[in-house]
Amino acid sequence: MSQRSGFAAALAGKCPQCRKGDMFEYPLIQLSKFAKMHGKCPNCSFRYEVEPGFFVGAMYFSYVVTVALLIAVGLVLYVFNLSELYTYISSVVLINLLMMPFIFRYSRISFLYLFGGVSYRE
């Protein structure tokens, strides 16, 4: 059996300890339930919220990604000479709404993998 890399497991949304169990209950495409997260890993019973309020720190990750997205949208609109205020605001709102489930999930996954203090166990 081959060992899944930490990066591949994080991209797939798997548990950082066993790299097999899903962190979220539903797939990302089910938008009405994108935030539903398992309390424990269904495979190894690792508790995802390492301490109470642990995922509050993931908000900083999502903030950084959102600001980078705003800057990127602004630069693209500027390059294509579409720098009207209405165009910028509507583009930013639309792109942020579309990216919200993705940013939410991967900020939590990244925060747990980087700061959760979890080591891989087969």
Residue frames as a rotation matrix with the C-alpha (Angstrom) as fourth column:
MET 1
0.579 0.815 0.000 0.00
0.815 -0.579 0.000 0.00
0.000 0.000 -1.000 0.00
SER 2
-0.327 -0.732 0.598 1.45
0.704 -0.611 -0.363 3.35
0.631 0.302 0.715 -1.00
GLN 3
-0.256 0.144 -0.956 1.56
0.820 -0.492 -0.293 6.26
-0.513 -0.858 0.008 1.41
ARG 4
0.521 0.499 0.692 -0.40
0.762 -0.638 -0.113 9.33
0.386 0.586 -0.713 0.34
SER 5
-0.606 -0.773 0.188 1.63
0.623 -0.609 -0.491 12.54
0.494 -0.181 0.850 0.56
GLY 6
-0.451 0.398 -0.799 0.51
0.672 -0.437 -0.598 15.26
-0.587 -0.806 -0.070 2.96
PHE 7
-0.788 0.120 -0.604 -0.06
-0.384 -0.863 0.328 17.69
-0.482 0.490 0.726 0.10
ALA 8
-0.775 0.511 -0.373 -2.23
-0.157 0.416 0.896 15.21
0.613 0.753 -0.241 -1.83
ALA 9
-0.467 0.607 -0.643 -4.20
0.859 0.483 -0.167 14.39
0.210 -0.630 -0.747 1.32
ALA 10
-0.569 0.233 -0.789 -4.77
0.286 -0.843 -0.455 18.08
-0.771 -0.484 0.413 2.03
LEU 11
-0.848 0.248 -0.468 -5.97
-0.528 -0.470 0.708 18.69
-0.044 0.847 0.529 -1.53
ALA 12
-0.583 0.638 -0.503 -8.38
0.146 0.691 0.708 15.78
0.799 0.339 -0.496 -1.19
GLY 13
-0.024 0.579 0.815 -9.60
-0.774 -0.527 0.352 17.06
0.633 -0.622 0.461 2.20
LYS 14
0.388 0.091 -0.917 -8.45
0.229 0.954 0.192 13.98
0.892 -0.285 0.350 4.10
CYS 15
0.997 0.006 -0.080 -7.57
0.080 -0.080 0.994 13.61
-0.001 -0.997 -0.081 7.76
PRO 16
0.467 -0.882 0.059 -4.02
-0.742 -0.427 -0.517 14.80
0.481 0.198 -0.854 8.56
GLN 17
0.038 -0.456 0.889 -3.38
-0.855 0.446 0.265 11.85
-0.518 -0.770 -0.373 10.86
CYS 18
0.018 0.010 1.000 -4.45
0.137 0.990 -0.012 8.84
-0.990 0.137 0.016 8.77
ARG 19
-0.636 -0.227 -0.737 -4.82
-0.566 -0.512 0.646 10.63
-0.524 0.829 0.197 5.39
LYS 20
-0.929 0.358 0.090 -7.80
0.345 0.752 0.562 8.40
0.133 0.553 -0.822 4.59
GLY 21
-0.177 0.933 -0.314 -10.92
0.927 0.050 -0.373 9.76
-0.332 -0.357 -0.873 6.31
ASP 22
-0.120 0.239 0.963 -12.80
0.628 -0.733 0.260 12.72
0.769 0.636 -0.063 4.91
MET 23
-0.925 -0.209 -0.317 -12.75
0.376 -0.605 -0.702 15.94
-0.045 -0.769 0.638 6.94
PHE 24
-0.660 0.727 -0.190 -16.04
-0.714 -0.686 -0.142 17.19
-0.234 0.042 0.971 5.51
GLU 25
-0.330 0.636 0.698 -19.32
-0.073 0.720 -0.690 15.29
-0.941 -0.278 -0.191 5.45
TYR 26
0.681 0.667 0.302 -20.40
0.323 0.097 -0.941 16.32
-0.657 0.739 -0.149 1.96
PRO 27
-0.106 -0.728 0.677 -18.56
0.986 0.011 0.166 16.96
-0.128 0.685 0.717 -1.33
LEU 28
-0.720 -0.317 -0.618 -17.68
0.318 -0.941 0.111 20.53
-0.617 -0.117 0.778 -2.23
ILE 29
-0.915 0.370 0.161 -20.20
0.049 -0.294 0.954 20.61
0.401 0.881 0.251 -5.06
GLN 30
0.019 0.930 -0.367 -23.10
0.845 0.181 0.503 20.24
0.534 -0.319 -0.783 -2.60
LEU 31
-0.538 -0.403 0.741 -23.18
0.200 -0.914 -0.352 23.96
0.819 -0.042 0.572 -1.89
SER 32
0.399 0.768 0.501 -25.96
-0.361 -0.371 0.856 23.95
0.843 -0.522 0.129 0.69
LYS 33
0.999 -0.031 0.026 -23.82
-0.010 0.449 0.893 21.84
-0.040 -0.893 0.449 3.05
PHE 34
0.500 -0.866 0.017 -20.27
0.095 0.035 -0.995 22.84
0.861 0.499 0.100 2.14
ALA 35
-0.090 -0.557 0.825 -19.43
-0.742 -0.516 -0.429 23.80
0.665 -0.651 -0.367 5.75
LYS 36
0.828 0.453 0.329 -20.57
-0.556 0.591 0.584 20.55
0.070 -0.667 0.742 7.44
MET 37
-0.142 -0.967 -0.212 -17.43
-0.722 0.248 -0.646 19.06
0.677 0.061 -0.734 8.96
HIS 38
0.436 0.184 -0.881 -17.05
0.324 0.881 0.344 15.77
0.839 -0.436 0.325 10.78
GLY 39
0.842 -0.161 0.516 -16.22
-0.529 -0.441 0.725 16.15
0.111 -0.883 -0.456 14.47
LYS 40
0.112 -0.790 0.602 -13.86
-0.453 0.499 0.739 13.18
-0.884 -0.355 -0.303 14.29
CYS 41
-0.518 -0.385 -0.764 -12.21
-0.855 0.230 0.464 11.30
-0.003 0.894 -0.448 11.47
PRO 42
0.595 0.804 0.000 -14.47
-0.803 0.594 -0.048 8.43
-0.039 0.029 0.999 10.33
ASN 43
0.518 -0.470 -0.715 -11.37
-0.164 0.765 -0.622 6.27
0.840 0.439 0.319 9.83
CYS 44
-0.310 -0.806 -0.504 -9.08
0.450 0.342 -0.825 6.88
0.838 -0.482 0.257 12.84
SER 45
0.538 0.688 -0.487 -11.29
0.772 -0.171 0.612 8.93
0.338 -0.705 -0.623 15.23
PHE 46
-0.641 -0.751 -0.157 -8.89
0.764 -0.608 -0.214 11.88
0.065 -0.257 0.964 15.29
ARG 47
0.376 0.763 -0.525 -10.68
0.787 -0.563 -0.254 14.94
-0.489 -0.317 -0.812 16.69
TYR 48
0.122 -0.320 0.939 -10.37
0.872 -0.418 -0.256 17.73
0.475 0.850 0.228 14.10
GLU 49
0.611 0.077 0.788 -10.95
-0.185 -0.954 0.236 20.66
0.770 -0.290 -0.569 16.45
VAL 50
-0.176 -0.843 -0.508 -7.68
0.396 0.412 -0.821 20.29
0.901 -0.345 0.261 18.37
GLU 51
-0.799 0.019 -0.600 -8.83
0.567 -0.304 -0.765 22.78
-0.197 -0.953 0.232 21.01
PRO 52
0.241 0.963 -0.119 -11.99
0.847 -0.268 -0.458 24.86
-0.473 0.009 -0.881 21.48
GLY 53
0.795 0.169 -0.583 -12.11
-0.058 -0.935 -0.351 27.66
-0.604 0.313 -0.733 18.93
PHE 54
-0.096 -0.931 0.353 -9.20
0.393 0.290 0.873 26.20
-0.914 0.223 0.338 16.96
PHE 55
-0.171 0.046 0.984 -10.65
0.980 0.115 0.165 27.04
-0.105 0.992 -0.065 13.56
VAL 56
0.815 0.341 -0.469 -11.01
0.338 -0.937 -0.095 30.73
-0.472 -0.081 -0.878 14.39
GLY 57
-0.041 -0.938 -0.344 -7.41
-0.129 -0.337 0.933 30.97
-0.991 0.082 -0.107 13.22
ALA 58
-0.394 -0.055 0.917 -8.47
0.797 0.477 0.371 29.66
-0.458 0.877 -0.144 9.81
MET 59
0.732 0.678 -0.068 -10.27
0.579 -0.671 -0.464 32.96
-0.360 0.300 -0.883 9.29
TYR 60
0.302 -0.706 -0.640 -6.87
-0.345 -0.707 0.617 34.61
-0.888 0.034 -0.458 8.87
PHE 61
-0.656 -0.492 0.572 -6.06
0.294 0.531 0.795 32.19
-0.695 0.690 -0.204 6.06
SER 62
0.055 0.761 0.647 -9.37
0.977 0.093 -0.193 32.94
-0.207 0.642 -0.738 4.33
TYR 63
0.739 0.156 -0.656 -8.76
0.167 -0.985 -0.047 36.67
-0.653 -0.075 -0.754 4.77
VAL 64
-0.237 -0.923 -0.303 -5.37
-0.282 -0.233 0.931 36.44
-0.930 0.306 -0.205 3.05
VAL 65
-0.651 0.040 0.758 -6.79
0.630 0.587 0.509 34.40
-0.425 0.808 -0.407 0.18
THR 66
0.422 0.896 0.137 -9.72
0.857 -0.345 -0.383 36.80
-0.296 0.279 -0.914 -0.23
VAL 67
0.540 -0.305 -0.785 -7.46
-0.156 -0.952 0.263 39.87
-0.827 -0.020 -0.561 -0.29
ALA 68
-0.606 -0.785 0.127 -5.19
-0.067 0.209 0.976 38.18
-0.793 0.583 -0.179 -2.85
LEU 69
-0.323 0.594 0.737 -8.27
0.901 0.430 0.048 37.42
-0.288 0.680 -0.674 -4.93
LEU 70
0.700 0.584 -0.412 -9.42
0.481 -0.811 -0.333 41.04
-0.529 0.035 -0.848 -4.73
ILE 71
0.087 -0.773 -0.628 -6.01
-0.374 -0.610 0.699 42.25
-0.923 0.174 -0.343 -5.86
ALA 72
-0.730 -0.360 0.581 -5.89
0.308 0.586 0.749 39.73
-0.611 0.726 -0.317 -8.70
VAL 73
0.160 0.871 0.464 -9.35
0.948 -0.004 -0.319 40.75
-0.276 0.491 -0.827 -9.94
GLY 74
0.696 0.067 -0.715 -8.33
0.086 -0.996 -0.009 44.41
-0.713 -0.055 -0.699 -9.75
LEU 75
-0.324 -0.910 -0.260 -5.18
-0.304 -0.160 0.939 43.78
-0.896 0.383 -0.224 -11.76
VAL 76
-0.595 0.170 0.786 -7.00
0.689 0.611 0.389 41.77
-0.414 0.773 -0.481 -14.42
LEU 77
0.518 0.852 0.071 -9.65
0.794 -0.449 -0.410 44.47
-0.317 0.269 -0.909 -14.79
TYR 78
0.467 -0.437 -0.769 -6.96
-0.192 -0.899 0.394 47.14
-0.863 -0.036 -0.504 -14.98
VAL 79
-0.614 -0.752 0.241 -5.00
0.025 0.287 0.958 45.26
-0.789 0.594 -0.157 -17.65
PHE 80
-0.508 0.503 0.699 -8.15
0.859 0.353 0.371 44.87
-0.060 0.789 -0.611 -19.77
ASN 81
-0.974 0.022 0.224 -9.02
0.006 -0.992 0.124 48.54
0.225 0.122 0.967 -19.17
LEU 82
-0.040 0.987 -0.158 -12.27
0.320 0.162 0.933 47.70
0.947 -0.013 -0.322 -17.35
SER 83
-0.719 -0.472 -0.510 -11.51
0.604 -0.062 -0.795 49.74
0.344 -0.879 0.329 -14.27
GLU 84
-0.237 0.727 0.645 -14.93
-0.379 -0.680 0.628 51.31
0.895 -0.095 0.436 -13.72
LEU 85
-0.712 -0.062 0.699 -16.04
-0.701 0.031 -0.712 51.16
0.022 -0.998 -0.066 -10.11
TYR 86
0.324 0.926 0.196 -19.27
-0.894 0.367 -0.256 49.29
-0.309 -0.092 0.947 -10.89
THR 87
0.556 -0.187 -0.810 -17.39
-0.459 0.744 -0.487 46.65
0.693 0.642 0.328 -12.91
TYR 88
-0.542 -0.839 -0.031 -14.85
-0.376 0.275 -0.885 46.14
0.751 -0.468 -0.465 -10.13
ILE 89
-0.537 0.376 0.755 -17.43
-0.809 0.022 -0.587 45.88
-0.237 -0.926 0.293 -7.33
SER 90
0.567 0.819 -0.086 -19.72
-0.807 0.531 -0.258 43.50
-0.166 0.216 0.962 -9.21
SER 91
0.336 -0.526 -0.781 -16.77
-0.388 0.679 -0.624 41.31
0.858 0.512 0.024 -10.30
VAL 92
-0.706 -0.650 0.282 -15.35
-0.486 0.156 -0.860 41.11
0.514 -0.744 -0.426 -6.79
VAL 93
-0.207 0.714 0.668 -18.72
-0.890 0.146 -0.432 40.27
-0.406 -0.684 0.606 -5.23
LEU 94
0.710 0.523 -0.472 -19.48
-0.691 0.649 -0.318 37.60
0.140 0.552 0.822 -7.84
ILE 95
0.082 -0.768 -0.635 -16.06
-0.305 0.587 -0.750 35.94
0.949 0.255 -0.186 -7.66
ASN 96
-0.747 -0.341 0.571 -16.06
-0.620 0.048 -0.783 35.98
0.240 -0.939 -0.247 -3.84
LEU 97
0.159 0.882 0.444 -19.50
-0.906 0.309 -0.290 34.37
-0.393 -0.356 0.848 -3.72
LEU 98
0.738 0.097 -0.668 -18.41
-0.499 0.745 -0.443 31.68
0.455 0.661 0.597 -6.16
MET 99
-0.106 -0.917 -0.384 -15.14
-0.175 0.397 -0.901 31.01
0.979 -0.028 -0.203 -4.33
MET 100
0.048 0.148 0.988 -16.53
-0.939 -0.331 0.095 31.13
0.341 -0.932 0.123 -0.77
PRO 101
0.932 0.305 0.196 -17.05
-0.358 0.858 0.367 27.36
-0.056 -0.412 0.909 -0.30
PHE 102
0.611 -0.774 -0.164 -13.58
0.424 0.496 -0.758 26.62
0.668 0.394 0.631 -1.69
ILE 103
-0.170 -0.693 0.700 -11.88
-0.300 -0.640 -0.707 29.30
0.939 -0.331 -0.099 0.43
PHE 104
0.424 0.420 0.803 -13.75
-0.882 -0.009 0.470 28.20
0.205 -0.908 0.366 3.57
ARG 105
0.999 0.027 -0.030 -12.78
-0.022 0.985 0.168 24.56
0.034 -0.168 0.985 3.24
TYR 106
0.480 -0.877 -0.037 -9.19
0.580 0.349 -0.736 24.97
0.658 0.331 0.676 2.22
SER 107
-0.011 -0.462 0.887 -8.47
-0.561 -0.732 -0.387 27.61
0.828 -0.502 -0.251 4.85
ARG 108
0.643 0.287 0.710 -9.61
-0.758 0.365 0.540 25.11
-0.104 -0.886 0.452 7.51
ILE 109
0.949 -0.314 -0.032 -7.69
0.297 0.925 -0.238 22.26
0.104 0.216 0.971 5.92
SER 110
0.251 -0.906 0.342 -4.52
0.204 -0.296 -0.933 24.35
0.946 0.304 0.111 5.57
PHE 111
0.152 -0.154 0.976 -4.76
-0.816 -0.577 0.035 25.64
0.558 -0.802 -0.213 9.12
LEU 112
0.858 0.207 0.470 -5.18
-0.457 0.726 0.514 22.13
-0.235 -0.656 0.718 10.54
TYR 113
0.812 -0.583 0.002 -2.32
0.494 0.686 -0.533 20.71
0.310 0.434 0.846 8.50
LEU 114
0.100 -0.840 0.533 0.06
0.148 -0.517 -0.843 23.58
0.984 0.163 0.073 9.30
PHE 115
-0.444 -0.272 0.854 -0.80
-0.631 -0.582 -0.513 24.42
0.637 -0.766 0.087 12.91
GLY 116
0.608 0.794 -0.010 -2.66
-0.580 0.453 0.677 21.40
0.542 -0.406 0.736 14.26
GLY 117
-0.182 -0.778 0.601 0.48
-0.976 0.215 -0.018 19.66
-0.116 -0.591 -0.799 15.47
VAL 118
0.712 0.528 0.464 -0.68
-0.443 0.849 -0.287 16.42
-0.546 -0.001 0.838 13.88
SER 119
-0.454 -0.863 -0.223 1.75
-0.788 0.271 0.553 13.79
-0.417 0.427 -0.802 12.66
TYR 120
0.157 0.490 -0.857 0.96
-0.872 0.476 0.112 11.08
0.463 0.730 0.502 10.13
ARG 121
-0.496 -0.211 0.842 0.20
-0.608 0.777 -0.163 7.59
-0.620 -0.593 -0.514 11.45
GLU 122
-0.694 0.230 -0.683 -0.62
-0.513 0.508 0.692 4.60
0.506 0.830 -0.234 9.26
